[in-house]
Amino acid sequence: MSDFPRTFDEITPGWLTQVLHESGAINGERVDSFESTNIGDDQRLQGDVSRISLTHDSAAPDAPESLVIKFSLADDKRRVWQIQNGNSEREVMFYSELAADVGMAVPSVYFSQFDSDSGHMNIVQQDVGRFRAVDQSDDCSFDDATTTLNSLAQMNSKWWNSDRLFDYPWLKNQSDSDQLQSNIDRYNERLEGCFEILGDFLPVGFESLARKYQSRIAEINETYSRGAQTLVYGDYRTGNLVFDDSTTTESRVIAFDWAGASWAKPTSDVSYFMSLNFGIESRRQNESQLMSSYHERLIDLGVGDYSFDEFMDDARLGLFNVVSTQDLLVQGKVGNGSFQPCVLFL
C-alpha cells in the first residue's frame, strides 16, 4: 500500500478496513465509521497522534474497538528536522522489521509506512490506553521500577554484542563519531543557558562538575563507546511505558514510541531511566537495590564477563551522556521536577 494517508483528514472507513483486514486483525467485518481524539498536543512529541474509536458493521469479539494512529509532524520545519534525524523512518522500520523479535513487549502494529521524499509516515497500532500508565511527574514505585528494569535486561541480554545489530542499518549508532560530535556541540551550545536559567536551583558543585565535563567530554564519550554494545530503547522512561497488570511476567511492560531505537552501551537506558523517574530521596533509597537487580538479571540471562563494578562504571559514564544528549540543560527539570542526573551514583 504505497499511497497511504498523510493526515487524519485522509483517513476513511474503507482504508481502515483494508489495513485491519490485510494485517489479520479482522476477517469479513468492515469499519462503518470512526471518531478521532487528538492525544498528541505536546510540542515535544515527534508526531501527530490520535486515538480512533471504531464502529464495525457486525459484532466481532476480536476486532479492535480503537486504534492509535501516528503521523509525521504537520509542521514542515519540524518534519524536516525529523527527516534529518531519521526518527520517523527509524520508528517505521522498527515496527516493520524488528518489533516481533525485539525481546520486549511492544504494541501490535497494523500498518507502518514512510515516504522518504516528503518525510511523512503513518503508523496504525494497538491502542494501549486500557493498560495502566504511570505519571512521570510521580515517583516510579519500587515494584514497577524492578519490573521495568528486568524487562530491559531481557532485551539487552538478547542482543548483547550481537552481530545481528549490523543487519539493521537504520538503527542509530550512539557510538558513531558524527553522533558523538553532535552531542558535544549540543552540550557546548546549551551550557551557559543552563546556568543562566537554573541559577540557584542547581545542586552545589554542579556548575564546577559541568565545566570539568565540558573540557573532557570527547574523552569520556570515547571511553563510553568501548566495550559491550546491545540494542537499547533510547528514551526509556515511564512516560513511554504502560503496564499490563493481568500478567506477572516481564512482558507486562509494554514500550511504545521506538523512534530512538539504537545500539549502544546497555547502561544507556539504565542511567536514563534512573535519572528521570524518581525524586531525589526515592532514588537514593532504591537505586542500589535496583541497579543490583538489573545486573543480576543480565547475568541470569546468560551475559558473562560483565562484572558489577564494570557495570557501575558504565552507569556513571552513562549519566553524563544523559545530560549531553537531552534537553535537560535548558529545561532544568526532569521527571518529578528535580534536577539530578549528574549527581547520581557519585
Secondary structure, DSSP 8 states (H G I E B T S, - for coil): --S--SSGGG--HHHHHHHHHHTTS-SS--EEEEEEEE----TT-SSEEEEEEEEESS--TTS-SEEEEEE--SSHHHHHHHHHHTHHHHHHHIIIIIGGGSSSB---EEEEEEETTTTEEEEEEE--TTSEE--TTS---HHHHHHHHHHHHHHHHHTTT-GGGGG-TTSEETT-HHHHHHHHHHHHHHHHHHHHHHGGGS-TTHHHHHHHHHHHHHHHHHHHTSS--EEE-SS-SGGGEEE-TT--SGGGEEE---TT-EEE-THHHHHHHHHHSS-HHHHHHHHHHHHHHHHHHHHHTT--S--HHHHHHHHHHHHHHHHHHSTHHHH--BTTTB--GGGTT-
